[in-house]
Amino acid sequence: MKYRLSPGDFKTFGATLDGGAATFTFVSDPREDVFLLLFDRRSGKLCEKIKVSDKYRWGGVYSVRITGIPFENRKYLIRSRDVDICDEYAAIIHGREKWMDTSRYKDQYKVYGGFYPAVDAWEEPFKRIDASDMVMYRLHMRGYTMKHGLPADKRGNYKGVISLLPELKDMGVTSLEFMPLYEFEEVRYRTHLEMDKGQKTSVVCEEPYGTNYWGYGDAYYFSPKSSYFPGVSPDEGMRELVKSIHEAGMEIILEFSFSSRISGRKLESILSYWVGRYHIDGFHLVGEGLPVSDICECPFLTDIKIFTTSFPQNVLEEERGAKRLFVYNDSFMYPLRRLVNHMDGSVAELAGMMRRQNAKWGFVNYAASTSGFTLFDTVCYGEKHNEANGEDNTDGNNYNCSNNHGVEGPSTLRGVCRSRLGAVRNNLILTILSQAVPLINSGDEVLNSQGGNNNPYCQDNPTGWAVFSKRKDALAVTEYVKKLIEFRHDHSILSQDTPFRETDYSHYGIPDLSYHGREPWIMGIGAEKKGLGVMYCGSYGRNECEDVLLCMNFYYGEETFALPKLPEGRSWFFVNNSNSFDFNSEGEQLRDQMSVIVPGSSISIYIGKKTNETD
């Protein structure tokens, strides 16, 4: 077959198609002969071996344009030093189209690069959701769709997620965070070295022994995961997913896990690529020693939300414009659990975590995360149960701050179930009504359990999946979450953009934030204190709203809280106590406007609003 080579443009890495031509731009060692190997997509037969000379090289980067080959039927590898490698910049990966295809062992788990259209004419706009309006939902594409009552063709893939967007929208979610959607290796296998008769050593892959279900580890970061997008090209499927999420009024945030070995330049290239090609709205960066400062300063990412465990203080202080940097770590979760689960928690510490906010950057608060117990398991298990992971229960976090409420694991005892549901509601109230961006971990809204496994990274089964039960109590929790989110949106004082001052600086008659105990306006916080009333003045909200009072009682017995006196014409109304699913957003006017009694281990929500003349 006749083909023709000409210089490439060095603009876009990977293999791009433009008409009948393909442009390959890749990195290789210039000290060795470099070849492009083109294979038939179906049979895997080598069709062309093309030497790429130095005339197509700029430093260690090669860029060559080739015509005269039916590239729609091809996939490729790069040969250097007599080793065939898949292009790390390939935007399409062939070989992993089927999830957990263990037959790939026969071909030593080999993967190939593929081709994608060079011209991006996609005009899908980005989704800009203000930090104060955000409610995040974190999910695993496969795990979220496997046990959700979907037909077979929508389980484990993007079609299932798209079909469930109305459900997420109805719950009040604004921002979807996906665990890795890039092309990772889900088949876990070991390798060993073998030496042939000529004393040449080679790496040999062994048979599969498990699943890398979460998707962390080395990956082809420029390619959407092909098994998540069946029936279409990963490129096309990823675009359809983003477009559907945006049309539903939500934004898409992708989690990327990197090792410290990755260069800052390549990391910026990866994120910029996903922004440019797929219009991703934000990234959650996971990994140690990442060049966070460089990422924040990258000109292609200045409008993109970045979430990570911490940022250099100088980067935070220099921020301007719309809030886009978010501290995302466990610093809220543990004070919450210690208090809710009676692990010698501090109401003062939790109150500080609930109010944390900054004018320039934000925070993310959650009650449970993937790497740990689910929310329901924090109230069902006192110890982790990771035996199924095959590591003698030595893996996973030993510091869970959980409470099994008298029974380890599932229970049908009414008292135990009632106590557990109350603790779940306590967690949800404090997370969703905190000042930071609230995050719900997939399945927590339906009491999903992992059977006490707090590290199901290898559990591609109902243990690792989010199981969406139709039980009455599970559905009631979902509805409760929906009402809390609505309450948060209706009371803008609960999602302030700036820190509270604890003063009445605008002269509304009440401070923007105040604390109360058995006496009004007196916090009386000490190490032994387990009760606290937190009052938010609605007049200080972005849109003037009702006042909100949260009375938290983490004593075992009931506690009396003083009700702060409201300005004339306003009264206190009862909305909900966490011992019940009954949630009256309009509130029921209290007869006693001086004090309330809150049951032990519970939270009561009150609103202060204008009293009708007939009341």
C-alpha positions in Angstrom: 0.0 0.0 0.0 1.3 3.4 -0.9 1.3 6.1 1.7 2.9 9.5 2.0 4.6 11.2 5.0 4.8 15.0 5.6 5.6 17.1 8.7 2.9 17.3 11.3 1.8 20.5 13.1 3.0 19.6 16.7 -0.2 21.1 18.0 -2.2 18.1 19.4 -0.7 15.0 20.9 -2.1 11.6 20.0 -3.4 10.5 16.6 -5.9 12.8 15.0 -7.9 12.2 11.8 -8.6 15.0 9.3 -10.2 13.8 6.1 -8.2 10.8 4.9 -5.0 11.8 6.7 -3.8 11.1 10.2 -1.4 13.2 12.2 0.6 11.4 14.9 2.2 13.6 17.6 4.0 11.7 20.3 7.0 11.6 22.6 9.9 9.1 22.1 13.6 8.7 22.7 15.4 10.5 19.8 18.5 8.3 20.3 16.8 5.3 19.0 15.0 4.4 15.7 11.3 5.1 16.0 8.6 3.3 14.1 4.8 3.6 13.9 3.2 0.2 13.8 -0.3 0.1 12.3 -2.5 -2.9 13.0 -5.9 -4.1 11.7 -8.5 -3.1 14.3 -10.3 -6.5 14.3 -7.7 -9.1 13.6 -4.7 -7.4 15.3 -2.6 -8.2 12.3 0.4 -5.8 11.6 -0.4 -4.0 8.4 2.2 -1.2 8.2 5.6 -0.5 9.8 6.6 3.1 9.2 9.9 4.6 10.2 9.6 8.1 11.5 12.8 9.9 10.8 14.4 12.9 12.6 13.0 15.3 9.9 9.7 14.9 11.8 11.2 15.5 15.2 11.4 18.6 17.5 13.4 17.7 20.5 11.8 14.5 21.9 8.5 15.2 20.2 7.6 13.6 16.8 4.8 14.9 14.6 4.1 13.3 11.2 1.1 13.5 8.9 0.4 10.3 6.9 -2.0 9.9 4.0 -2.9 6.8 1.8 -4.0 4.4 4.6 -7.6 3.4 5.7 -7.1 4.6 9.2 -10.7 3.9 10.2 -9.6 0.2 10.2 -6.4 0.7 12.1 -5.0 1.0 15.6 -1.4 1.8 16.4 1.7 1.3 18.6 5.1 3.0 18.8 8.2 1.0 18.6 11.4 2.3 20.2 14.4 0.3 21.5 12.7 -2.8 20.0 9.8 -2.3 22.5 6.3 -1.8 21.4 4.4 0.7 23.6 1.0 2.3 23.5 1.1 6.1 23.0 0.6 7.7 26.5 -1.1 10.6 24.8 -3.6 8.4 22.8 -7.1 9.9 23.1 -8.7 6.6 22.2 -7.6 3.2 23.6 -8.4 -0.1 21.9 -8.3 -3.4 23.9 -10.4 -2.7 26.9 -13.8 -2.3 25.3 -15.3 -5.0 27.6 -15.1 -4.5 31.3 -13.0 -7.2 33.1 -12.3 -9.1 29.9 -10.0 -11.7 31.5 -9.4 -13.3 28.0 -7.0 -10.4 27.4 -4.4 -12.4 29.4 -3.8 -14.4 26.2 -2.5 -11.2 24.5 -0.7 -10.0 27.7 -3.3 -7.3 28.3 -2.0 -5.4 25.3 -3.8 -2.1 24.4 -3.4 0.1 21.3 -3.9 3.7 20.4 -6.8 4.8 18.3 -7.8 7.8 16.2 -10.2 10.7 16.9 -11.4 13.7 14.9 -8.9 16.5 14.8 -11.4 19.3 14.5 -13.4 20.1 17.6 -16.5 21.9 16.4 -18.5 21.2 19.5 -20.1 24.3 20.9 -21.5 22.8 24.2 -21.2 25.6 26.8 -19.6 25.2 30.2 -21.9 25.1 33.2 -21.2 27.9 35.7 -22.8 27.2 39.1 -22.0 29.5 41.9 -20.3 28.0 44.9 -23.2 29.1 47.2 -25.7 27.1 45.1 -23.7 23.9 44.8 -24.7 20.5 46.2 -22.3 17.8 45.1 -22.9 14.1 44.5 -20.0 11.7 44.2 -20.4 8.5 42.2 -18.7 5.6 40.4 -20.1 5.2 37.0 -20.3 1.4 37.2 -21.2 1.2 40.8 -24.0 3.8 40.6 -25.8 2.0 37.8 -25.4 -1.7 38.5 -28.0 -2.0 41.3 -30.4 0.8 40.4 -33.1 -1.2 38.8 -31.9 -0.4 35.2 -32.2 -2.6 32.1 -29.1 -4.6 31.3 -27.9 -2.2 28.5 -27.8 0.7 30.9 -25.9 -1.0 33.8 -22.3 0.0 34.3 -22.1 2.7 31.7 -22.9 6.3 30.7 -26.4 5.4 29.4 -27.4 4.5 32.9 -26.1 7.7 34.3 -27.9 9.8 31.7 -31.2 8.0 32.4 -30.9 8.7 36.1 -30.1 12.5 35.8 -33.8 13.4 36.4 -33.6 11.6 39.7 -30.5 13.4 40.8 -31.9 16.7 39.6 -35.1 16.1 41.6 -33.1 15.4 44.7 -31.4 18.9 44.4 -28.0 17.9 43.2 -26.2 20.5 41.1 -22.7 19.1 40.7 -21.8 15.5 39.7 -18.3 14.3 40.7 -17.2 11.1 38.9 -14.6 8.7 40.1 -12.0 8.0 37.3 -13.6 8.1 33.8 -10.2 7.9 32.1 -8.8 4.7 30.7 -7.4 2.8 33.7 -6.6 -0.9 33.9 -9.4 -2.7 35.8 -7.8 -6.2 35.6 -5.4 -6.9 38.4 -2.5 -9.1 37.5 1.1 -9.7 38.5 4.1 -9.9 36.3 7.5 -11.7 36.5 10.7 -11.7 34.5 11.7 -14.6 32.2 14.9 -15.1 30.3 15.0 -16.8 26.9 17.7 -19.0 25.5 19.5 -15.9 24.2 19.8 -14.5 27.7 17.2 -11.8 26.9 15.0 -10.9 29.8 11.3 -10.0 29.2 8.3 -9.2 31.4 5.6 -11.8 31.4 2.1 -11.1 32.6 0.3 -13.6 34.8 -3.4 -14.6 34.9 -5.9 -12.2 36.5 -6.5 -12.4 40.2 -8.9 -9.5 40.9 -10.4 -6.1 40.0 -9.1 -2.6 40.3 -12.7 -1.4 40.7 -12.1 2.2 41.8 -9.7 2.8 38.9 -6.6 4.3 40.7 -3.1 3.7 39.4 -1.3 4.3 36.1 -3.6 5.1 33.3 -4.0 6.6 29.8 -5.2 9.9 31.0 -6.2 11.4 27.7 -8.7 8.7 26.8 -12.3 8.2 28.3 -12.7 4.7 29.5 -14.0 2.6 26.5 -16.0 0.1 28.6 -18.0 2.9 30.1 -19.1 4.0 26.7 -20.4 0.9 24.8 -21.9 1.2 21.3 -20.1 4.5 20.5 -16.6 5.8 20.4 -15.4 6.9 23.9 -15.0 10.4 22.5 -18.6 10.5 21.3 -19.9 9.0 24.5 -18.1 11.4 26.7 -19.5 14.3 24.8 -23.0 13.0 25.1 -22.6 12.5 28.8 -21.4 16.1 29.3 -24.1 17.5 27.1 -26.8 15.6 29.0 -25.5 16.7 32.4 -25.3 20.3 31.2 -28.8 20.2 29.7 -30.1 18.9 33.1 -28.7 22.1 34.6 -25.8 20.4 36.4 -22.1 20.6 36.2 -19.6 17.7 35.8 -16.5 17.3 37.9 -13.9 14.6 37.2 -11.6 13.0 39.8 -8.1 12.5 38.6 -5.6 10.5 40.6 -1.9 11.1 39.9 1.3 9.8 41.3 4.1 12.1 42.3 6.1 10.9 39.3 4.0 12.8 36.8 5.4 16.1 35.6 3.6 19.3 36.2 3.6 20.1 32.5 2.0 16.8 31.6 -0.6 17.2 34.3 -1.5 20.6 33.0 -1.7 19.2 29.5 -4.1 16.4 30.7 -6.5 18.7 32.5 -6.4 21.4 29.7 -7.2 18.7 27.2 -10.3 17.5 29.0 -11.4 21.1 29.4 -10.9 22.0 25.7 -12.3 18.8 24.2 -15.1 17.8 26.6 -15.8 21.1 28.5 -15.4 19.6 31.9 -16.4 22.1 34.7 -14.0 21.0 37.4 -11.4 18.5 38.7 -10.9 16.8 42.0 -7.1 16.2 42.2 -5.9 13.2 44.2 -2.3 12.4 44.9 0.7 13.5 47.0 3.1 16.2 45.9 1.0 17.5 43.0 2.1 20.9 41.6 -1.1 22.6 42.8 0.3 26.1 42.3 1.1 25.5 38.7 -2.3 24.0 38.0 -4.1 27.0 39.6 -2.0 29.4 37.5 -2.5 27.5 34.2 -4.2 29.9 31.8 -6.4 27.2 30.3 -7.8 26.4 33.8 -8.5 29.9 35.2 -12.3 29.4 35.0 -12.3 25.8 36.1 -13.1 24.6 39.6 -10.3 22.8 41.3 -10.8 20.5 44.4 -7.9 19.1 46.4 -6.9 18.4 50.0 -5.0 21.7 50.4 -3.7 24.7 48.5 -0.6 26.8 49.2 -1.7 29.8 51.2 -0.3 32.3 48.8 -2.3 30.8 45.9 -5.5 31.1 48.0 -4.8 34.7 49.0 -4.1 35.8 45.4 -7.5 34.4 44.1 -9.8 36.9 42.4 -13.2 36.6 40.8 -15.7 33.8 41.1 -14.9 31.2 43.7 -13.2 28.2 42.0 -10.8 26.7 44.5 -12.1 24.2 47.1 -10.4 22.5 50.0 -11.7 18.9 49.9 -10.6 16.7 52.8 -11.8 14.8 55.9 -11.5 17.7 58.3 -15.3 18.1 58.7 -16.1 14.3 58.7 -14.3 13.3 61.8 -15.5 16.0 64.2 -19.0 15.2 62.9 -18.6 11.5 63.6 -17.0 11.9 67.0 -19.9 14.0 68.1 -22.8 12.2 66.5 -21.5 8.8 67.6 -20.6 9.8 71.1 -16.9 9.4 70.6 -16.0 12.3 73.0 -16.7 14.9 70.2 -16.7 18.6 70.7 -19.6 20.9 69.8 -17.2 23.8 69.6 -15.0 22.0 67.1 -17.9 20.9 64.9 -19.5 24.4 65.1 -16.2 25.7 63.7 -16.2 23.2 60.9 -19.8 24.0 60.0 -19.2 27.8 59.7 -15.9 27.6 57.7 -16.1 29.8 54.7 -13.9 32.3 52.8 -14.6 35.0 50.4 -11.9 33.8 48.0 -12.1 30.0 48.3 -14.5 27.3 49.4 -14.7 24.1 51.3 -16.4 20.7 50.8 -18.1 19.0 53.7 -19.2 15.4 53.8 -20.2 12.7 56.3 -18.8 9.7 54.4 -16.4 9.1 51.5 -15.5 6.3 49.3 -12.3 5.4 51.3 -14.2 4.5 54.4 -17.5 3.4 55.8 -20.7 4.4 54.0 -22.9 6.7 56.1 -25.1 3.9 57.1 -22.2 1.7 58.0 -20.9 4.3 60.4 -24.0 3.6 62.6 -24.0 -0.2 62.0 -20.5 -1.3 62.6 -18.0 -0.6 65.3 -15.1 -2.3 63.4 -14.1 -2.7 59.8 -14.8 -6.0 58.0 -12.5 -6.1 55.0 -11.8 -9.9 55.0 -13.1 -10.2 51.4 -10.3 -8.0 50.2 -7.8 -10.8 50.8 -5.5 -8.8 53.0 -6.4 -10.4 56.4 -8.4 -7.3 57.3 -5.2 -5.3 57.6 -6.1 -2.8 54.8 -8.4 0.2 55.2 -8.6 2.9 57.9 -8.7 1.7 61.5 -9.9 5.2 62.6 -13.6 5.2 61.8 -15.3 6.9 64.8 -18.3 4.7 64.2 -21.0 3.3 66.5 -23.0 0.1 65.9 -25.7 1.1 68.4 -25.6 -2.1 70.3 -25.5 -4.7 67.4 -22.6 -5.3 65.0 -24.1 -5.3 61.5 -27.7 -5.7 60.3 -30.4 -5.7 62.9 -34.2 -5.9 63.0 -34.5 -4.7 66.6 -36.8 -1.6 66.6 -34.8 0.3 69.2 -31.5 -0.3 67.3 -33.0 0.7 63.9 -34.7 3.8 65.4 -31.4 4.9 67.0 -29.5 4.3 63.8 -31.9 6.3 61.6 -31.8 9.2 64.1 -28.0 9.2 63.8 -28.2 9.2 60.0 -30.5 12.1 60.0 -28.2 14.0 62.4 -25.3 13.5 59.9 -27.4 14.7 57.0 -28.7 17.8 58.8 -25.2 18.9 59.9 -23.7 18.2 56.5 -26.3 19.7 54.2 -27.0 22.8 56.4 -23.3 23.6 56.9 -21.8 26.7 55.2 -19.4 24.7 53.0 -20.5 22.9 49.8 -22.3 19.7 51.0 -21.3 16.5 49.3 -23.4 13.3 49.3 -21.6 10.0 48.6 -23.5 7.8 46.2 -25.9 5.5 47.9 -25.8 7.3 51.3 -29.3 8.7 50.5 -30.7 5.1 50.4 -28.9 3.6 53.4 -26.4 1.8 51.2 -24.2 -0.6 53.1 -20.8 -2.2 52.2 -21.2 -4.8 54.9 -18.7 -3.0 57.1 -16.0 -3.0 54.4 -14.3 0.4 54.5 -12.0 -0.2 51.6 -13.9 -1.9 48.8 -11.4 -0.9 46.1 -11.4 -4.4 44.6 -15.1 -5.3 45.2 -16.8 -5.2 41.8 -20.0 -6.6 43.3 -22.9 -5.5 45.5 -20.4 -4.7 48.3 -18.7 -2.1 46.2 -21.7 -1.0 44.2 -24.3 1.5 45.5 -27.4 -0.7 46.1 -30.6 1.3 45.7 -33.1 -0.3 48.0 -36.8 0.2 47.7 -37.3 -0.4 51.4 -39.6 2.1 53.2 -36.8 3.5 55.4 -34.4 3.9 52.5 -36.9 5.8 50.4 -37.7 8.0 53.4 -34.1 9.0 53.8 -34.0 10.0 50.1 -37.0 12.2 50.6 -35.4 13.6 53.8 -32.3 14.6 51.9 -34.4 16.3 49.2 -36.2 18.4 51.9 -32.9 19.4 53.5 -31.5 20.5 50.2 -34.7 22.5 49.5 -34.4 24.0 52.9 -30.8 25.0 52.3 -31.7 26.6 49.0 -34.7 28.5 50.5 -32.5 29.9 53.3 -29.5 31.6 51.6 -28.0 32.4 55.0 -27.0 28.7 55.2 -24.7 29.1 52.2 -23.0 32.4 52.7 -20.2 33.4 50.3 -18.2 35.1 53.0 -17.3 34.4 56.7 -19.7 35.3 59.5 -18.7 38.2 61.7 -20.8 37.3 64.7 -22.0 41.0 64.9 -25.0 43.0 63.8 -23.0 45.1 61.4 -26.0 46.0 59.3 -28.2 46.8 62.3 -30.9 44.2 61.8 -31.3 43.7 65.5 -29.6 40.3 65.5 -26.0 39.3 64.7 -25.4 37.4 61.5 -24.4 34.3 63.5 -24.9 33.7 67.2 -24.6 30.8 69.7 -27.0 29.9 72.5 -27.4 27.4 75.3 -29.7 27.1 78.3 -29.5 30.9 78.4 -29.9 33.0 75.2 -26.7 34.6 73.7 -24.5 32.6 76.0 -22.5 29.8 74.4 -20.8 28.5 77.5 -18.6 26.1 75.5 -16.3 23.8 77.4 -14.8 20.4 76.8 -17.7 18.7 78.6 -20.4 20.6 76.6 -22.4 18.4 74.1 -25.3 20.9 73.4 -25.4 24.1 71.3 -27.9 26.3 69.6 -26.7 28.0 66.4 -28.7 30.9 65.1 -28.4 32.4 61.6 -30.0 35.8 60.9 -31.9 35.5 57.6 -31.6 39.2 56.9 -27.9 38.7 56.2 -28.6 36.2 53.5 -28.0 36.9 49.8 -31.7 37.1 49.5 -33.4 38.0 52.8 -34.9 34.9 54.2 -36.2 33.5 57.5 -34.0 33.1 60.5 -32.7 29.6 61.2 -31.9 28.0 64.6 -30.3 24.6 64.9 -30.4 23.2 68.4 -27.9 20.3 68.7 -28.2 18.0 71.7 -25.6 15.3 71.9 -26.2 14.5 75.5 -28.0 11.2 76.1 -30.8 12.9 77.9 -33.0 15.8 76.9 -31.8 19.3 77.1 -33.4 22.7 77.4 -32.4 25.5 75.0 -33.3 29.2 75.3 -35.0 30.8 72.3 -33.4 34.1 71.4 -36.0 36.9 71.3 -36.8 37.9 67.7 -37.6 41.4 66.5 -41.2 42.5 66.9 -43.6 40.8 64.6 -41.6 37.6 64.3 -42.0 34.2 66.0 -40.3 30.9 66.2 -41.6 27.9 64.2 -40.7 24.2 64.6 -39.6 22.5 61.4 -38.1 19.1 62.3 -36.4 17.0 65.0 -34.0 14.4 63.7 -35.8 11.7 65.6 -38.4 11.8 62.9 -38.7 12.0 59.1 -41.6 14.6 59.5 -40.3 17.8 58.0 -42.5 20.8 57.8 -40.7 23.5 55.8 -43.3 26.1 56.6 -43.0 25.3 60.3 -45.5 25.1 63.2 -45.6 28.1 65.5 -44.3 27.4 69.0 -46.6 28.2 71.9 -43.6 28.8 74.2 -41.4 31.4 72.6 -38.9 31.4 75.5 -37.4 27.9 75.4 -37.6 24.4 73.8 -36.7 20.9 74.9 -34.6 18.8 72.5 -34.4 15.0 73.0 -31.1 13.4 73.6 -28.9 12.6 70.6 -30.9 14.7 68.3 -31.1 18.0 66.4 -34.1 20.3 66.1 -34.6 22.9 63.3 -36.5 26.1 63.9 -37.2 29.1 61.7 -38.0 32.6 62.8 -40.5 34.4 60.5 -43.2 37.0 60.5 -46.3 36.0 62.4 -49.6 36.1 60.5 -52.1 38.7 62.0 -54.6 35.8 62.7 -52.0 33.8 64.8 
